[in-house]
């Protein structure tokens, strides 16, 4: 990241953390959403304000190969919160299909 982009990212990240607290979210949710922004910021080298749907689809596709569904879902929700509350932009929906639920057989 160049110094100017890093400065902008740090400003966005600070604003994101403030908005998370102001919305009254639980500490674990704040941690997860903050981690999501750091992870996405690292992937896109700080350029978070103009991501296309194609870039987001590719990112979340790669993320699904590395992390669990719940972790990917938290990153998606964290980015959506960032776009709506910090950038004040409309959210571009990322078409993701939830994997089927596994049914557990009860222990006898």
MARKOL-325144 format. One record per residue: x, y, z negated of N, C-alpha, C in turn. Coordinates in steps of 0.1 Angstrom, whole numbers, padded with zeros to 4 digits, always signed. Each point is the difference from the previous one (the first is absolute). Layout:
XYZXYZXYZ...
% end
This chain:
+0008-0012+0000-0008+0012+0000+0009+0012+0000-0004+0010+0008+0007+0013+0000-0004+0007-0013+0008+0010-0005-0003+0007-0012-0014+0007+0001-0003+0006+0011-0013+0007+0001-0012-0010-0001+0001-0012+0006-0010-0010+0000-0001-0005-0014+0011-0003-0006+0000-0005-0014-0006+0010-0010+0002+0013+0002-0006+0010-0008-0015+0000+0002-0005-0001+0012-0014+0000+0003-0006-0013-0006+0007-0011+0002-0006-0013-0006-0001+0001-0015+0010+0006-0007+0000+0001-0014-0012+0009-0005-0002+0011+0008-0011+0009-0003-0014-0008+0001-0001-0007+0011-0012-0008+0002-0002-0011-0011+0011-0006-0004+0000-0010-0010-0005+0006-0013+0006+0011-0004-0004+0007-0012-0015+0004+0000-0004+0005+0011-0015+0003+0001-0008-0012-0001+0004-0011+0006-0007-0013-0001-0002-0004-0014+0011+0000-0008+0000-0004-0014-0009+0009-0008+0000+0013+0003-0009+0009-0007-0015-0003+0003-0003-0002+0012-0014-0003+0004-0004-0013-0006+0008-0010-0001-0003-0013-0006-0004+0002-0015+0008+0008-0007-0003+0003-0014-0013+0008-0001-0002+0010+0008-0012+0008+0000-0013-0007+0003+0001-0011+0007-0011-0008+0004-0004-0010-0012+0009+0000-0010-0003-0009-0012+0002-0015+0003+0009-0003+0009+0003-0014+0003+0008-0007-0011-0002-0013-0001+0008-0007-0010+0015+0000+0003+0008-0001-0011+0015+0001+0002+0005-0011+0010-0006-0012+0000+0005-0010+0009-0004+0003+0014-0011+0006+0002-0004+0005+0014+0009+0011+0005+0003+0009-0009+0009+0011+0003+0014-0006+0004+0005-0009-0007+0013-0007+0003-0001-0006+0014-0011-0008+0002-0001-0007+0013-0001+0009+0012-0008+0011-0001-0002+0009+0011+0013+0008+0002+0007+0004-0011+0013+0007+0001+0010-0009+0007+0000-0013-0004+0010-0009+0007-0003-0001+0014-0013+0000+0004-0004-0002+0014+0005+0012+0008-0001+0012-0005+0005+0012+0007+0015+0000+0001+0007-0005-0010+0015-0001+0001+0004-0010+0010-0007-0012+0001+0003-0011+0009-0003+0005+0014-0011+0007+0002-0004+0004+0014+0009+0012+0004+0004+0008-0009+0009+0011+0003+0014-0005+0004+0004-0010-0007+0013-0006+0004-0001-0007+0014-0011-0006+0003-0001-0007+0013+0000+0010+0011-0008+0011-0002-0001+0010+0011+0010+0012-0002+0010-0002-0008+0010+0010-0003-0005+0014-0003-0011+0000-0009-0005+0012-0005-0011+0007+0008-0002-0005+0012-0010+0006+0009-0014-0007-0003-0008+0006-0009-0012-0006-0003-0012+0008+0005+0002+0012+0004-0011+0009+0003-0007-0002+0014+0007-0007+0009-0006-0002+0013+0002-0015+0005-0005-0009-0008+0001-0014+0004-0011-0004+0009+0002-0007+0011-0010-0004+0009-0006-0013-0005-0012-0004+0005-0006-0012-0004+0009-0012+0004+0006+0001+0012+0009-0011+0004+0012-0002-0009+0006+0011-0005+0011-0001-0010-0005-0006-0012-0012+0003-0005-0005-0005-0012-0003-0015+0001-0006-0004+0011-0003-0014+0003+0013-0008+0000+0010+0005+0007+0013-0007+0000+0006-0001-0014-0001+0010-0008+0006+0001-0013-0007-0011-0009-0014+0001+0000-0007-0009-0009+0001-0015+0005+0002-0002+0013+0002-0014+0005+0013-0005-0006+0011+0008+0001+0013-0004-0005-0001-0002-0015-0007+0008-0007-0001+0000-0015-0008-0013-0004-0010-0004+0008-0007-0013-0003+0009-0012+0001+0011+0001+0008+0009-0011+0001+0009-0001-0012+0001+0011-0008+0010+0000-0011-0007+0000-0013-0012+0005-0001-0006+0002-0013-0014-0007-0001-0006-0001-0011-0013-0006-0002-0011+0010+0005-0011-0006+0002-0012+0008+0005-0003+0012-0010+0001-0003-0013-0004+0010-0009+0010+0012+0000+0013-0003+0002+0010+0010+0001-0002+0009+0012-0003-0007+0011-0003+0008+0013-0012+0008-0002-0010-0005-0006-0013+0008-0003+0003+0012-0008+0008-0001-0010+0004+0011-0009+0008+0011+0008+0008-0005+0009+0008+0010+0009-0010+0007+0009-0010-0007+0005-0009+0006+0009-0009+0010-0007-0005-0003-0012-0008+0009-0008+0008+0012-0005+0013-0002-0003+0009+0011-0004+0002+0010+0011+0002-0006+0012+0002+0009+0012-0013+0008+0003-0011-0007-0001-0013+0006+0002-0002+0012-0009+0003-0003-0013-0001+0011-0010+0009+0012+0003+0012-0003+0004+0010+0010+0004-0005+0008+0011-0005-0006+0011-0005+0008+0011-0012+0008-0004-0010-0005-0007-0012+0008-0003+0002+0011-0011+0009-0003-0010+0001+0009-0011+0012+0010+0001+0011-0005+0006+0012+0008+0001+0001+0008+0013-0002-0008+0011+0001+0006+0013-0013+0006+0005-0011-0003-0006-0014+0005+0003-0003-0003+0015+0004-0012+0004-0003-0005+0014-0010-0011-0001-0007-0002+0011-0009-0012+0001+0008-0012+0001-0005-0011-0006+0008-0013+0000-0003-0007+0013+0010-0005+0007-0001-0008+0012-0001-0015-0006-0011-0006+0002-0002-0013-0005+0010-0010+0007+0006-0009-0009+0009-0010+0005-0009-0013+0000-0002-0006+0012-0008-0012+0000+0007-0012-0006-0004-0003-0012+0006-0012-0006-0011-0009-0004+0002-0013+0002-0010-0010-0004+0005-0007-0012-0008+0000-0010+0003-0006-0013+0001-0015+0002+0011-0006-0005+0001-0015+0001-0011-0007-0007-0004-0012+0004-0011-0007-0006+0004-0004-0014-0010+0000-0009+0002-0004-0014+0002-0015-0001+0009-0003-0008+0002-0014-0003-0009-0004-0012-0007-0011+0002-0008-0005-0011+0008-0010-0008+0000+0002-0013+0007-0008-0009-0009-0012-0005+0006-0011-0001-0007-0012-0005+0002+0001-0015-0011-0001-0008+0002+0001-0014+0008-0012-0006+0007+0003-0010+0007-0011-0007-0009-0009-0008+0002-0013+0000-0009-0009-0008+0007-0005-0011
% end
